[in-house]
Amino acid sequence: MDQGLVGRVTTATRADARQAVSHAAACLRRTRALPRWKRREILEDIAAALIEQKERFAKLIVAEAGKPLRLARAEWTARC
């Protein structure tokens, strides 16, 4: 590990949290209105996009937790 910066986060306010919940509720209503086949198609596309990034995620685990790359890959793969 090089002790470098892995990323940055912003501290959210209560108003930010309320807005996020409100947006999530609106998205849920829109999602429920979609036919099942369309929801499945969307989820499959998301899953494929995540799998394409698996090496990037494994390297992020290495940076965050200091795990060997082999174990980070195994951890990510076990969850997908």
N, CA, C and O atoms as a GROMACS GRO file, in nm:
protein
  320
    1MET      N    1   0.084  -0.118   0.000
    1MET     CA    2   0.000   0.000   0.000
    1MET      C    3   0.087   0.123   0.000
    1MET      O    4   0.193   0.127   0.063
    2ASP      N    5   0.042   0.225  -0.072
    2ASP     CA    6   0.121   0.346  -0.080
    2ASP      C    7   0.070   0.458   0.010
    2ASP      O    8   0.122   0.569   0.008
    3GLN      N    9  -0.031   0.429   0.090
    3GLN     CA   10  -0.091   0.528   0.181
    3GLN      C   11  -0.154   0.645   0.106
    3GLN      O   12  -0.180   0.750   0.166
    4GLY      N   13  -0.178   0.630  -0.023
    4GLY     CA   14  -0.239   0.736  -0.104
    4GLY      C   15  -0.388   0.747  -0.077
    4GLY      O   16  -0.449   0.658  -0.018
    5LEU      N   17  -0.444   0.854  -0.121
    5LEU     CA   18  -0.586   0.881  -0.107
    5LEU      C   19  -0.666   0.783  -0.192
    5LEU      O   20  -0.639   0.766  -0.310
    6VAL      N   21  -0.763   0.719  -0.131
    6VAL     CA   22  -0.848   0.623  -0.202
    6VAL      C   23  -0.967   0.695  -0.263
    6VAL      O   24  -1.010   0.663  -0.374
    7GLY      N   25  -1.021   0.792  -0.192
    7GLY     CA   26  -1.137   0.865  -0.242
    7GLY      C   27  -1.179   0.972  -0.145
    7GLY      O   28  -1.119   0.988  -0.038
    8ARG      N   29  -1.280   1.044  -0.181
    8ARG     CA   30  -1.335   1.151  -0.096
    8ARG      C   31  -1.486   1.129  -0.080
    8ARG      O   32  -1.552   1.078  -0.170
    9VAL      N   33  -1.536   1.169   0.031
    9VAL     CA   34  -1.681   1.164   0.054
    9VAL      C   35  -1.725   1.298   0.108
    9VAL      O   36  -1.647   1.372   0.168
   10THR      N   37  -1.849   1.329   0.086
   10THR     CA   38  -1.908   1.452   0.136
   10THR      C   39  -2.003   1.416   0.249
   10THR      O   40  -2.076   1.317   0.241
   11THR      N   41  -2.001   1.495   0.354
   11THR     CA   42  -2.093   1.473   0.465
   11THR      C   43  -2.230   1.527   0.426
   11THR      O   44  -2.244   1.643   0.386
   12ALA      N   45  -2.331   1.443   0.438
   12ALA     CA   46  -2.467   1.482   0.402
   12ALA      C   47  -2.538   1.544   0.522
   12ALA      O   48  -2.511   1.511   0.637
   13THR      N   49  -2.629   1.633   0.491
   13THR     CA   50  -2.713   1.695   0.594
   13THR      C   51  -2.843   1.616   0.606
   13THR      O   52  -2.870   1.527   0.526
   14ARG      N   53  -2.923   1.651   0.705
   14ARG     CA   54  -3.056   1.587   0.717
   14ARG      C   55  -3.141   1.618   0.594
   14ARG      O   56  -3.216   1.534   0.546
   15ALA      N   57  -3.128   1.740   0.544
   15ALA     CA   58  -3.204   1.777   0.424
   15ALA      C   59  -3.161   1.692   0.305
   15ALA      O   60  -3.245   1.651   0.225
   16ASP      N   61  -3.032   1.667   0.294
   16ASP     CA   62  -2.982   1.580   0.187
   16ASP      C   63  -3.042   1.440   0.200
   16ASP      O   64  -3.084   1.381   0.100
   17ALA      N   65  -3.047   1.388   0.320
   17ALA     CA   66  -3.103   1.255   0.344
   17ALA      C   67  -3.252   1.252   0.309
   17ALA      O   68  -3.299   1.158   0.246
   18ARG      N   69  -3.325   1.355   0.350
   18ARG     CA   70  -3.469   1.361   0.317
   18ARG      C   71  -3.490   1.365   0.166
   18ARG      O   72  -3.579   1.298   0.114
   19GLN      N   73  -3.408   1.444   0.098
   19GLN     CA   74  -3.420   1.454  -0.047
   19GLN      C   75  -3.388   1.319  -0.112
   19GLN      O   76  -3.455   1.279  -0.207
   20ALA      N   77  -3.287   1.250  -0.064
   20ALA     CA   78  -3.250   1.119  -0.119
   20ALA      C   79  -3.364   1.019  -0.101
   20ALA      O   80  -3.395   0.943  -0.192
   21VAL      N   81  -3.426   1.019   0.016
   21VAL     CA   82  -3.538   0.928   0.042
   21VAL      C   83  -3.656   0.963  -0.048
   21VAL      O   84  -3.722   0.874  -0.101
   22SER      N   85  -3.681   1.091  -0.066
   22SER     CA   86  -3.790   1.134  -0.153
   22SER      C   87  -3.767   1.090  -0.297
   22SER      O   88  -3.858   1.041  -0.364
   23HIS      N   89  -3.645   1.107  -0.345
   23HIS     CA   90  -3.612   1.063  -0.481
   23HIS      C   91  -3.622   0.911  -0.494
   23HIS      O   92  -3.671   0.861  -0.595
   24ALA      N   93  -3.577   0.839  -0.393
   24ALA     CA   94  -3.584   0.693  -0.396
   24ALA      C   95  -3.730   0.647  -0.402
   24ALA      O   96  -3.762   0.554  -0.476
   25ALA      N   97  -3.816   0.712  -0.325
   25ALA     CA   98  -3.958   0.676  -0.326
   25ALA      C   99  -4.019   0.702  -0.464
   25ALA      O  100  -4.098   0.621  -0.513
   26ALA      N  101  -3.983   0.813  -0.526
   26ALA     CA  102  -4.034   0.844  -0.659
   26ALA      C  103  -3.985   0.742  -0.761
   26ALA      O  104  -4.060   0.698  -0.848
   27CYS      N  105  -3.859   0.704  -0.749
   27CYS     CA  106  -3.804   0.603  -0.841
   27CYS      C  107  -3.873   0.468  -0.823
   27CYS      O  108  -3.900   0.397  -0.920
   28LEU      N  109  -3.902   0.434  -0.698
   28LEU     CA  110  -3.971   0.308  -0.671
   28LEU      C  111  -4.109   0.307  -0.737
   28LEU      O  112  -4.149   0.206  -0.796
   29ARG      N  113  -4.180   0.418  -0.729
   29ARG     CA  114  -4.313   0.425  -0.793
   29ARG      C  115  -4.300   0.406  -0.945
   29ARG      O  116  -4.379   0.333  -1.005
   30ARG      N  117  -4.201   0.471  -1.005
   30ARG     CA  118  -4.181   0.458  -1.150
   30ARG      C  119  -4.139   0.316  -1.187
   30ARG      O  120  -4.183   0.261  -1.287
   31THR      N  121  -4.052   0.258  -1.104
   31THR     CA  122  -4.004   0.123  -1.132
   31THR      C  123  -4.118   0.022  -1.122
   31THR      O  124  -4.128  -0.068  -1.205
   32ARG      N  125  -4.202   0.037  -1.022
   32ARG     CA  126  -4.315  -0.057  -1.007
   32ARG      C  127  -4.411  -0.051  -1.124
   32ARG      O  128  -4.481  -0.148  -1.152
   33ALA      N  129  -4.414   0.063  -1.192
   33ALA     CA  130  -4.504   0.078  -1.306
   33ALA      C  131  -4.451   0.006  -1.430
   33ALA      O  132  -4.526  -0.016  -1.525
   34LEU      N  133  -4.324  -0.029  -1.431
   34LEU     CA  134  -4.267  -0.099  -1.546
   34LEU      C  135  -4.308  -0.246  -1.545
   34LEU      O  136  -4.329  -0.305  -1.439
   35PRO      N  137  -4.321  -0.305  -1.662
   35PRO     CA  138  -4.349  -0.449  -1.666
   35PRO      C  139  -4.229  -0.527  -1.613
   35PRO      O  140  -4.116  -0.479  -1.616
   36ARG      N  141  -4.255  -0.647  -1.564
   36ARG     CA  142  -4.148  -0.729  -1.506
   36ARG      C  143  -4.034  -0.753  -1.603
   36ARG      O  144  -3.917  -0.747  -1.565
   37TRP      N  145  -4.066  -0.779  -1.728
   37TRP     CA  146  -3.962  -0.807  -1.826
   37TRP      C  147  -3.868  -0.689  -1.840
   37TRP      O  148  -3.747  -0.707  -1.858
   38LYS      N  149  -3.922  -0.568  -1.832
   38LYS     CA  150  -3.838  -0.448  -1.845
   38LYS      C  151  -3.750  -0.430  -1.722
   38LYS      O  152  -3.633  -0.395  -1.734
   39ARG      N  153  -3.806  -0.454  -1.603
   39ARG     CA  154  -3.726  -0.444  -1.480
   39ARG      C  155  -3.612  -0.547  -1.483
   39ARG      O  156  -3.499  -0.517  -1.445
   40ARG      N  157  -3.644  -0.667  -1.529
   40ARG     CA  158  -3.541  -0.771  -1.540
   40ARG      C  159  -3.431  -0.728  -1.638
   40ARG      O  160  -3.312  -0.745  -1.610
   41GLU      N  161  -3.472  -0.675  -1.750
   41GLU     CA  162  -3.376  -0.629  -1.850
   41GLU      C  163  -3.282  -0.521  -1.792
   41GLU      O  164  -3.161  -0.525  -1.814
   42ILE      N  165  -3.339  -0.428  -1.719
   42ILE     CA  166  -3.260  -0.322  -1.657
   42ILE      C  167  -3.161  -0.381  -1.557
   42ILE      O  168  -3.043  -0.344  -1.557
   43LEU      N  169  -3.208  -0.471  -1.472
   43LEU     CA  170  -3.120  -0.532  -1.372
   43LEU      C  171  -3.010  -0.616  -1.436
   43LEU      O  172  -2.897  -0.616  -1.388
   44GLU      N  173  -3.042  -0.686  -1.543
   44GLU     CA  174  -2.939  -0.764  -1.613
   44GLU      C  175  -2.833  -0.673  -1.674
   44GLU      O  176  -2.715  -0.706  -1.674
   45ASP      N  177  -2.875  -0.559  -1.727
   45ASP     CA  178  -2.780  -0.462  -1.782
   45ASP      C  179  -2.688  -0.407  -1.672
   45ASP      O  180  -2.568  -0.390  -1.693
   46ILE      N  181  -2.746  -0.378  -1.557
   46ILE     CA  182  -2.667  -0.328  -1.444
   46ILE      C  183  -2.568  -0.435  -1.399
   46ILE      O  184  -2.451  -0.404  -1.376
   47ALA      N  185  -2.614  -0.559  -1.388
   47ALA     CA  186  -2.526  -0.669  -1.346
   47ALA      C  187  -2.410  -0.685  -1.445
   47ALA      O  188  -2.295  -0.704  -1.403
   48ALA      N  189  -2.438  -0.678  -1.572
   48ALA     CA  190  -2.333  -0.692  -1.673
   48ALA      C  191  -2.231  -0.578  -1.661
   48ALA      O  192  -2.111  -0.601  -1.674
   49ALA      N  193  -2.279  -0.458  -1.638
   49ALA     CA  194  -2.189  -0.343  -1.622
   49ALA      C  195  -2.100  -0.359  -1.499
   49ALA      O  196  -1.982  -0.323  -1.502
   50LEU      N  197  -2.156  -0.411  -1.391
   50LEU     CA  198  -2.077  -0.434  -1.270
   50LEU      C  199  -1.971  -0.541  -1.293
   50LEU      O  200  -1.856  -0.525  -1.251
   51ILE      N  201  -2.009  -0.648  -1.360
   51ILE     CA  202  -1.914  -0.756  -1.387
   51ILE      C  203  -1.800  -0.706  -1.474
   51ILE      O  204  -1.685  -0.748  -1.456
   52GLU      N  205  -1.828  -0.617  -1.569
   52GLU     CA  206  -1.722  -0.561  -1.653
   52GLU      C  207  -1.620  -0.484  -1.570
   52GLU      O  208  -1.505  -0.469  -1.611
   53GLN      N  209  -1.661  -0.436  -1.454
   53GLN     CA  210  -1.574  -0.355  -1.369
   53GLN      C  211  -1.512  -0.434  -1.254
   53GLN      O  212  -1.456  -0.374  -1.162
   54LYS      N  213  -1.522  -0.567  -1.257
   54LYS     CA  214  -1.481  -0.647  -1.142
   54LYS      C  215  -1.334  -0.627  -1.104
   54LYS      O  216  -1.301  -0.627  -0.986
   55GLU      N  217  -1.248  -0.610  -1.202
   55GLU     CA  218  -1.106  -0.591  -1.170
   55GLU      C  219  -1.085  -0.456  -1.100
   55GLU      O  220  -1.006  -0.446  -1.006
   56ARG      N  221  -1.157  -0.355  -1.145
   56ARG     CA  222  -1.150  -0.224  -1.080
   56ARG      C  223  -1.196  -0.232  -0.935
   56ARG      O  224  -1.135  -0.173  -0.846
   57PHE      N  225  -1.305  -0.305  -0.912
   57PHE     CA  226  -1.356  -0.321  -0.775
   57PHE      C  227  -1.256  -0.397  -0.688
   57PHE      O  228  -1.237  -0.363  -0.571
   58ALA      N  229  -1.195  -0.500  -0.744
   58ALA     CA  230  -1.096  -0.576  -0.667
   58ALA      C  231  -0.979  -0.486  -0.628
   58ALA      O  232  -0.931  -0.493  -0.515
   59LYS      N  233  -0.934  -0.403  -0.719
   59LYS     CA  234  -0.823  -0.311  -0.688
   59LYS      C  235  -0.864  -0.208  -0.584
   59LYS      O  236  -0.782  -0.165  -0.503
   60LEU      N  237  -0.989  -0.168  -0.585
   60LEU     CA  238  -1.039  -0.076  -0.484
   60LEU      C  239  -1.038  -0.143  -0.346
   60LEU      O  240  -1.003  -0.079  -0.246
   61ILE      N  241  -1.075  -0.270  -0.340
   61ILE     CA  242  -1.070  -0.343  -0.213
   61ILE      C  243  -0.926  -0.349  -0.163
   61ILE      O  244  -0.903  -0.335  -0.043
   62VAL      N  245  -0.831  -0.370  -0.253
   62VAL     CA  246  -0.690  -0.371  -0.214
   62VAL      C  247  -0.652  -0.236  -0.154
   62VAL      O  248  -0.586  -0.230  -0.049
   63ALA      N  249  -0.692  -0.127  -0.220
   63ALA     CA  250  -0.658   0.007  -0.172
   63ALA      C  251  -0.724   0.039  -0.038
   63ALA      O  252  -0.662   0.100   0.049
   64GLU      N  253  -0.849  -0.002  -0.022
   64GLU     CA  254  -0.922   0.030   0.101
   64GLU      C  255  -0.882  -0.058   0.218
   64GLU      O  256  -0.865  -0.010   0.330
   65ALA      N  257  -0.866  -0.187   0.193
   65ALA     CA  258  -0.847  -0.282   0.303
   65ALA      C  259  -0.707  -0.341   0.311
   65ALA      O  260  -0.672  -0.406   0.410
   66GLY      N  261  -0.627  -0.318   0.208
   66GLY     CA  262  -0.491  -0.372   0.210
   66GLY      C  263  -0.484  -0.522   0.188
   66GLY      O  264  -0.384  -0.584   0.221
   67LYS      N  265  -0.589  -0.579   0.132
   67LYS     CA  266  -0.589  -0.723   0.105
   67LYS      C  267  -0.504  -0.753  -0.018
   67LYS      O  268  -0.489  -0.667  -0.105
   68PRO      N  269  -0.450  -0.871  -0.025
   68PRO     CA  270  -0.383  -0.912  -0.150
   68PRO      C  271  -0.486  -0.915  -0.264
   68PRO      O  272  -0.603  -0.946  -0.243
   69LEU      N  273  -0.440  -0.884  -0.383
   69LEU     CA  274  -0.531  -0.878  -0.498
   69LEU      C  275  -0.605  -1.010  -0.518
   69LEU      O  276  -0.724  -1.010  -0.552
   70ARG      N  277  -0.537  -1.121  -0.499
   70ARG     CA  278  -0.601  -1.253  -0.516
   70ARG      C  279  -0.722  -1.267  -0.423
   70ARG      O  280  -0.827  -1.315  -0.466
   71LEU      N  281  -0.709  -1.224  -0.298
   71LEU     CA  282  -0.821  -1.234  -0.203
   71LEU      C  283  -0.930  -1.133  -0.235
   71LEU      O  284  -1.049  -1.161  -0.218
   72ALA      N  285  -0.889  -1.016  -0.280
   72ALA     CA  286  -0.988  -0.914  -0.317
   72ALA      C  287  -1.072  -0.962  -0.434
   72ALA      O  288  -1.194  -0.942  -0.436
   73ARG      N  289  -1.007  -1.024  -0.531
   73ARG     CA  290  -1.082  -1.079  -0.645
   73ARG      C  291  -1.179  -1.187  -0.599
   73ARG      O  292  -1.294  -1.191  -0.644
   74ALA      N  293  -1.134  -1.273  -0.511
   74ALA     CA  294  -1.219  -1.381  -0.460
   74ALA      C  295  -1.337  -1.324  -0.382
   74ALA      O  296  -1.449  -1.374  -0.394
   75GLU      N  297  -1.312  -1.220  -0.303
   75GLU     CA  298  -1.421  -1.158  -0.227
   75GLU      C  299  -1.526  -1.100  -0.319
   75GLU      O  300  -1.646  -1.119  -0.297
   76TRP      N  301  -1.483  -1.030  -0.420
   76TRP     CA  302  -1.577  -0.967  -0.511
   76TRP      C  303  -1.654  -1.072  -0.589
   76TRP      O  304  -1.775  -1.062  -0.606
   77THR      N  305  -1.584  -1.174  -0.637
   77THR     CA  306  -1.646  -1.279  -0.716
   77THR      C  307  -1.747  -1.359  -0.633
   77THR      O  308  -1.851  -1.399  -0.685
   78ALA      N  309  -1.717  -1.382  -0.507
   78ALA     CA  310  -1.806  -1.460  -0.420
   78ALA      C  311  -1.940  -1.390  -0.400
   78ALA      O  312  -2.040  -1.455  -0.371
   79ARG      N  313  -1.942  -1.260  -0.414
   79ARG     CA  314  -2.065  -1.185  -0.388
   79ARG      C  315  -2.147  -1.162  -0.515
   79ARG      O  316  -2.256  -1.106  -0.509
   80CYS      N  317  -2.096  -1.206  -0.627
   80CYS     CA  318  -2.168  -1.179  -0.752
   80CYS      C  319  -2.214  -1.306  -0.816
   80CYS      O  320  -2.277  -1.302  -0.922
   0.00000   0.00000   0.00000
